[in-house]
Amino acid sequence: MVTREFICDGCEEVPTEPVPNEPEQVEEEITLQDALDGLTEQEQREALIYLTMKWAAQQAGASRR
């Protein structure tokens, strides 16, 4: 999910009204499976590799304890 934030250093007033011509932020909850199903085949492959490597590293760390 990508959100847009208002960043200000020393601002006295933070805008409460939506900025014109920008869609309102709508937060929706989706499951992990729905998020993965929405990825392209290549993105799913990259997610699988990332998670497999992360899991393997955690297992390796757990076996050393």
C-alpha positions, -999 to +999 in steps of 0.1 A: +000+000+000+013+034-008+001+064+012+008+101+008+018+119+040+021+156+048+056+164+060+063+197+077+091+210+099+078+236+124+044+240+107+018+257+128-012+244+109-017+210+093-043+209+065-074+188+073-091+192+040-082+169+011-059+184-015-079+192-047-076+168-076-062+140-054-082+109-047-092+104-011-073+077+007-093+046+012-079+019+034-090-016+027-079-047+043-069-076+021-055-110+030-019-119+023-031-145-002-052-119-021-021-096-022+001-124-036-026-135-061-026-099-074+011-100-083+025-109-116+041-143-121+075-127-119+066-108-087+052-140-071+085-158-080+105-130-064+083-130-033+088-168-030+125-166-033+127-137-008+105-156+018+123-189+013+157-172+019+144-154+049+129-186+064+161-205+057+181-178+075+158-179+105+160-217+106+198-216+105+198-191+133+174-212+154+196-243+150+226-225+164+209-217+197 
